[in-house]
C-alpha cells in the first residue's frame, strides 16, 4: 500500500538509559492470571499493606492512574515462574 505507515511501537527509556518496549509489562490482572495468583495478592505486592512492605522493586512496578503495571521479570522474581502460560 502506498502511503501506508508502519505500526509504531512505544519505546521508553529506563533510568539507566536502556530502551524498553511494553512487551514485558502487564496489568496486575493480566499478571495474576498468568501466575495463578489473585489480583489482590499481586496488587498488595505492589503497594504493600499494614504488615508488609511492597515486594516489587521501583523498576518492576508502577502505577498509571488507578492501574498498576508490573514487569515479567518482577513477577518472576517475586512469585517464581509463570504458572498459566
JOMO-V191237 format. One line per field, one symbol per residue. psi: psi as a letter, one per 20 degrees, with the letter a starting at -180 (. if undefined). Layout:
BEGIN
psi=???
END
This chain:
BEGIN
psi=ppipqqqqpppqpahjjqpqajhjqrrhggggghikrqggggghhghragiqrqhqrhjiqqpocipppqqgggggggiaqqhm.
END
